[in-house]
Amino acid sequence: MRKHNSALTNRAKELRKSMTAQERKLWNLFLKDYPKRFLRQKVIDRFIVDFYCASAKLVIELDGGQHFEEDTVAYDSERTTILEGFGLGVIRFTNFEVDTNFDTVCRRIHAEIVKRNY
């Protein structure tokens, strides 16, 4: 298992600087100060995941509208399968969920971390 691909490091740095509004919201209002450490735009294998918590082995992905196109749905499914093959949990939220149900998103993340750490 190869968990880091240094060829993607520069792209990950760019993505950290240009986070979407929903990524910024989740990061600034919840994940940044969460008791477990989260990383933004983490390189894992050939992917850059939105957020990663190593202690919980958890990936959080935020999906914009492009994630509902046929090709992207298939790609996201394959990507999730590969990440899960590394023993990682993957939870996905739409940008709409972050915008309209932020408290629910935070509760689901917290519940998943509690579940994965015990």
C-alpha positions in Angstrom: 0.0 0.0 0.0 1.4 3.4 -1.0 -0.4 6.1 0.9 1.5 9.1 -0.5 2.2 10.2 -4.0 4.7 13.1 -3.9 3.8 14.0 -7.5 0.5 15.4 -6.2 2.0 17.5 -3.3 2.0 20.8 -5.2 -1.5 20.3 -6.5 -2.7 19.6 -2.9 -1.0 22.8 -1.7 -2.8 24.7 -4.5 -6.1 23.2 -3.4 -5.6 24.2 0.2 -5.2 27.8 -0.9 -8.3 27.7 -3.1 -10.8 25.7 -1.0 -14.5 25.9 -1.9 -16.8 27.9 0.3 -18.2 24.7 1.8 -14.7 23.3 2.5 -13.7 26.6 4.2 -16.9 26.5 6.3 -16.4 22.9 7.4 -12.7 23.6 8.1 -13.1 26.9 9.9 -16.2 26.2 11.9 -15.7 22.6 12.9 -12.6 20.5 11.8 -9.8 23.0 12.5 -10.5 23.0 16.2 -11.9 19.4 16.5 -10.1 17.4 19.2 -8.8 14.9 16.7 -6.4 16.3 14.1 -7.6 16.7 10.5 -5.6 17.5 7.5 -6.8 19.4 4.4 -6.3 18.2 0.9 -4.3 15.1 1.9 -2.6 13.0 -0.7 -3.4 9.4 -0.4 -2.2 7.1 -3.2 -3.2 8.8 -6.4 -5.9 10.9 -4.9 -6.2 14.2 -3.0 -8.9 13.8 -0.4 -10.7 16.9 1.0 -10.2 16.1 4.7 -8.4 13.3 6.5 -8.2 12.2 10.1 -5.4 9.7 10.6 -6.3 8.7 14.1 -9.8 7.7 13.0 -8.7 6.5 9.5 -11.4 8.7 8.1 -11.7 10.6 4.8 -14.4 13.3 4.4 -15.3 14.4 0.9 -17.5 17.3 -0.1 -19.2 16.9 -3.4 -20.3 19.8 -5.7 -22.6 19.5 -8.6 -20.0 17.9 -10.9 -20.1 14.8 -8.7 -23.5 13.9 -9.9 -22.5 13.5 -13.6 -22.4 9.9 -14.7 -18.6 9.7 -15.3 -17.8 11.3 -12.0 -20.2 9.1 -10.0 -18.3 6.0 -11.4 -14.9 7.6 -10.6 -16.0 8.5 -7.1 -17.2 5.0 -6.5 -13.9 3.5 -7.7 -12.0 6.0 -5.6 -14.0 5.2 -2.5 -13.4 1.4 -3.0 -9.7 2.0 -3.3 -9.5 4.2 -0.2 -11.6 1.7 1.8 -9.1 -1.0 0.6 -6.5 0.9 2.7 -8.8 0.5 5.7 -10.1 4.0 5.5 -13.7 5.1 6.1 -15.1 7.5 3.6 -18.0 9.7 4.2 -19.4 12.1 1.6 -21.5 15.2 1.9 -22.9 17.4 -0.8 -22.1 21.1 -0.8 -25.9 21.6 -0.3 -25.8 19.6 2.9 -23.0 21.7 4.2 -24.9 24.9 3.3 -28.3 23.9 4.6 -27.7 21.2 7.3 -24.3 22.1 8.8 -25.1 20.9 12.3 -26.2 17.5 11.0 -23.0 17.2 8.9 -20.9 17.9 12.0 -22.9 15.4 14.1 -22.4 12.7 11.5 -18.7 13.4 11.4 -18.4 13.3 15.1 -20.4 10.0 15.3 -18.2 8.4 12.7 -15.1 9.4 14.6 -16.4 8.1 17.9 -17.4 4.8 16.1 -14.0 4.4 14.5 -12.0 5.2 17.6 -13.7 2.7 19.9 
